[in-house]
Every structure is written in structure tokens, then in C-alpha cells.
Amino acid sequence: DGGITQSPKYLFRKEGQNVTLSCEQNLNHDAMYWYRQDPGQGLRLIYYSQIVNDFQKGDIAEGYSVSREKKESFPLTVTSAQKNPTAFYLCASSARQGAADTQYFGPGTRLTVL
Amino acid sequence: GNSVTQMEGPVTLSEEAFLTINCTYTATGYPSLFWYVQYPGEGLQLLLKATKADDKGSNKGFEATYRKETTSFHLEKGSVQVSDSAVYFCALLGGNEKLTFGTGTRLTIIP
């Protein structure tokens, strides 16, 4: 079955540590996205990538970094510079960015900073 | 900039009741509009969408009509079930090529 996988489902981190969240898709989509969800709020865009080896900052990129070395993979690193990293992180993909294509979401990773 | 305003929750209804969740938007140009649903502990699933004025999106008994004159995309269902309990997000995809979400409406259906 085609889809988006995220791992791990739950992640715990100590303050001051970097942590990387995995996102993989086998939909052959060009565009991939990372969102952050906080309780009672909508989703906010962290980073997005339209094509391999290219990515752009979203609305809340500070304290995060990404890479896009392969079409199917778009890992997100939450660095120690992110002041409030505890949140639910969602990865999404679409066939093409900028063509009004529907975004499809993974199951999410819940990150908790201890 | 683009924005989406959703009906404040939580919403609690009895099984078989009629559901409306209001959604209005502000955007330049002609955005596409979406409803996503999130079940507890899961990611978002696309429920329905509409890409131009007067289009009606529908899925699983849910419907929403793209009303440009009122800048609205209200979600409706004629008879809700306990399994419809979830958080519903209205969203728009605008000319800036980014998806803008509302804050979500938590729906609980009681038997």
C-alpha cells in the first residue's frame, strides 16, 4: 500500500539534545512538508521541499533543520535551539507543490522534552 | 494574508443528529478548500475538498459547498454516528502555495 510513514510514534528527549524525526513516502510525490501541532491550535508549517536537494523555510523554521537527499525521505531535526519543542509533528506530501495538489499526512510523531 | 476561521468547539451531539461545522476564510485569488479529519492519536486524513466556487465536496455522508459570495465552506452531515467523533480541520490552499489551517473543531457523538 502507498502511504507516508513516520517514526517513532513517541519520542522523548532531554533538554539540550538534538533529535531527528523520520518521514518516508512511497507515493512518488515530489513535494514534502513538516508541520507542528500544539493543543487547541491548527497546524503550522515548519519546512517544505518541492524537489530533491531543495527546501524552504515555513512559518516557524527557527530551531529546526531538514534535508532532502532522496525523493522518498524528508527527515526533520529538532535542535537544542528550539525553545519549546514538545508537540505533535506531522509530515505530509503532495504530488507537486504549487499545483493545488492535495496533501496527504502521516500518522505523526509525538515529541516530549523531559 | 490567508486565514481560516472555524466554529469554536467542542461540539457534542447525539447519534443521528444533524451536524454543521462552520468555516469561513480570507484569501486573495481563488483558493482550494479542504476538510481534514483527525482521529485520536493519528495524523490528518483528507475528508473532502473543493477547488472552485460552487463546487460541492462529499465523502462518507459529509458535504461542503464552496461559497465564494460568503467566503464559506461549512461542513454538514445529515445523521452523525459515534464513529464520527474526531477533530475536524478546515483548510485552504492559496496563491502562496501553502496550506493554511483553522484551529480545529472537536466533535463528540454520544450514543
Interface residues (C-beta under 8 A of the other chain):
Chain A: I4 Q6 Y33 G40 Q41 G42 L43 L45 Y48 G58 L90 A92 Q97 G98 A100 T102 Q103 Y104 F105 G106 P107 G108
Chain B: V4 S32 F34 Y36 G41 E42 G43 L44 Q45 L46 K49 T51 F89 A91 L93 E97 K98 L99 F101 G102 T103 G104
